[in-house]
Amino acid sequence: MPIEDDDRPRKKISHEIGQDLYLLSVEDLTERIALLTAEVDRLKEAMSKKRASKDAADAFFKS
């Protein structure tokens, strides 16, 4: 029984900065943009939490 395209396990999407984009389809590019956008949001959230911790420590030690 042949395996349908939908039944095949999908390769995990990854992206390497500077990677050649020539062979990627519009769908592939759209998936990568979503992946990278989610990663940027995650990084911004981590940065915000770290700033808040630093600001709290600075305020504590300045008092």
Stockholm file with secondary structure:
# STOCKHOLM 1.0

chainA/1-63         MPIEDDDRPRKKISHEIGQDLYLLSVEDLTERIALLTAEVDRLKEAMSKKRASKDAADAFFKS
#=GR chainA/1-63 SS CCCCGGGSCCCCCCCCTTCCCTTCCHHHHHHHHHHHHHHHHHHHHHHHHHHHHHHHHHHHHHC
#=GC SS_cons        CCCCGGGSCCCCCCCCTTCCCTTCCHHHHHHHHHHHHHHHHHHHHHHHHHHHHHHHHHHHHHC
//
